[in-house]
Amino acid sequence: MPDQHASEPVTGLEEAQYALEETTSALAQGRSPRTGRQLQEAIRRLLAANEVVPAARGYRLQALLELRRGKREKALRPARAAERLLRNREIPELGDSMDLLSRVYSEVGDHNRAVATAETWLTQTVAAPEVLRPTAARRRLALAHWMAGSITNAFTALDPLLEGEVPTDTDPTEALRVRQLAGEFLTRVGCPRAATELFTRVLKQNPPPEVELSTLLSRGWAGVCTGMLDAALRSFRRARRVAAEQGGERAETEAATALAVAEFLRGGDDTAKLATRLRRRTRQAARAGLAALEDLGERLLASPSPALSPSTVDLAGKAPVLVLQAATPKEAAKQLVALANSSESLSLVDGCCLEVEHLQALPPQQHPFPLAHWLPPVSSE
């Protein structure tokens, strides 16, 4: 439905603020609002009034809007502008801008700048840790390394927080998000059972709804990876309830699509009904800008057999290391030991050791990661 305010000019600072709030709300609901001109005019008026902090927010919203539309390159200019406006200011909004800029660099494939931006942010947090959020900066640095394909560096960036070597932010939510991200990494390097234990520990700490939601989704995907679809379904259903309670349309779409994927993989008597549901959820994911889930749903619907043997599936770009392609527990354990021996990250080594213990309890011929080829990639958000 067209936005009734899309063609109305912004005439003052109140209207400029309204444009920012309207866009923020629409993005949270999973929509791509037609507020581009409003935002541009709002930013112009805010800059003219020397309101640089809300102007930077306007630029960030412009960048997020372009990302939602899949126009990553066009997101670079406003993301850079938001960071430049607040550079060298010790305020929380500078962290928000640097976080987004590093993310956009990762999305367009400029991994060196993504890492450098996150490292600069982390360095600046030394002067004002309570304002610039060092835990969030480390999380972004880990994501930048991960997107660049540097697995060990990604884990190493999180190690000080996971091992308690440096003080975390006063907001415990950031620390929980770091642990959830570490679990995401562990799942995709071949330690989904170790990751599941980590996700469960996070959930036992009564996290805020947004962390609870993302952790439930992560635990569900770890269950998919190991073929434990009943456990995955329980996590996805709970995630959908949390999303519905939050009132976020995009979050509910993400949880509902993940649930439809797991239901389709498990199968049942009425496969046509499951396929219809997955097709509908995939379209909804596309409208919400959930490109990874859209791609996953389309691949799954096009597959002649959802439970294809991983050895027959091209995992290029979907699994960062070969561990997930191991055909037996013994083979997977051998590769995990090699991965641990090649890494200096304590959290990665601990995860590998814990996963090997789980693998030793499996029947010798059981595939350790039967559905790993249906894992979505780690989100850059």
C-alpha positions, 0 to 999 in steps of 0.5 A: 500500500503506497505511503500516504505521506510519501509525496508530502514535503518536509517543512520543519524539524518536527516533520524531519523527525517524523520522517525518521520515525516513520522510516524506522517503524516501517523497517522494523515491520519488514517493509521498504517504505517509500520515504526516500525523498522525505529522508533526503529533505529531512537530512537537509533541514537537520544539517541546516539546523546543525542537528548532526546527530539526528542527521546521521541517523537519517543517513543510517536509515537511508543506508538500511533502506538501500540494504533492505532493497538489495542495493548494497552499493547504494548503501555505501554513500549514506553509511559513510556520511553517517560516520563522517558526521559523528567522527571523533565524537564520544557518543553512542551514535558514533558506534551505531554509525561505525557498526553500520559502515563496517556491515555495509563494507562486508556486504559489498565485499570490501572486507579490508575496510570492514575489518579496518572500520571495526578495528577503529571503532574498537580502538576508540572505545578505550577512551569512553567504553561506557559510551562507545560499547566495546563489546558491540565493537568486538562483535562487529569485528568478529563478523567482519572477519567471518564475512572475509572468510577468516574463521580463526580471526573471527573467534579470536575477536570474541575470545576476550569476552568469552573468556572474561579477560576484559570487562564487558559493557554495563548492558548485559544484552551485548554480552549475550549477543556475543555468546549467541554469535559465537554459537552461530560460528560454532554451528557452521564450522562443524560444532552444532551440538556444542553450539546448542549447549551454548544457546541453551545457556544463553536462554537460561539467563532470561535474555531480553526478547530480541536476544531470546528470539535470535538465540532460539532461531540459532538453536533451531538451525543447529538442530536442522544441521544435525538432523534433529528436526523435532528439536528444531521445530520446538525452537522455531515455534517458540521463536515465532511466539516470541516474535508475535509477542514483540509485534515485529512483523519482520521478526515473525516472518523470519521465525515462520519461514524457518519453521516452514523450512523445518516442517518441509524437511521433516516431511509428512503425509501431506507434502503438497500442503507443506510445500504450499506453506513453504512457498507462501513463507518464502514469498513473505521472506522476500517481501521482508527483505530476508534474502537468505531465507528467500534463497533457502526456500527457493532451493528447497522447493526446487530440490528433488529430495530435501534430504539429499546426501550432503556429498551430492550437494555443492556446499560452496559458499554455504559451509566455511570449512570441510568439517560439515561435509564429513560423512561419518562421526570419525571423519568429522572428529578427525577434521575438528581435531585438525581445526583445533590444532591449527587455531589459537582461539580458545573458544574455537578449540573448546567448541571443537573438543566438546563436539568431538565428545558428542561425535564419539557417542554417535553410531559409527555410520551415522551422518554427523551433519545430515542437513548442513546443506540447508543452513542459512549463512550467518547474518551480517546484521 
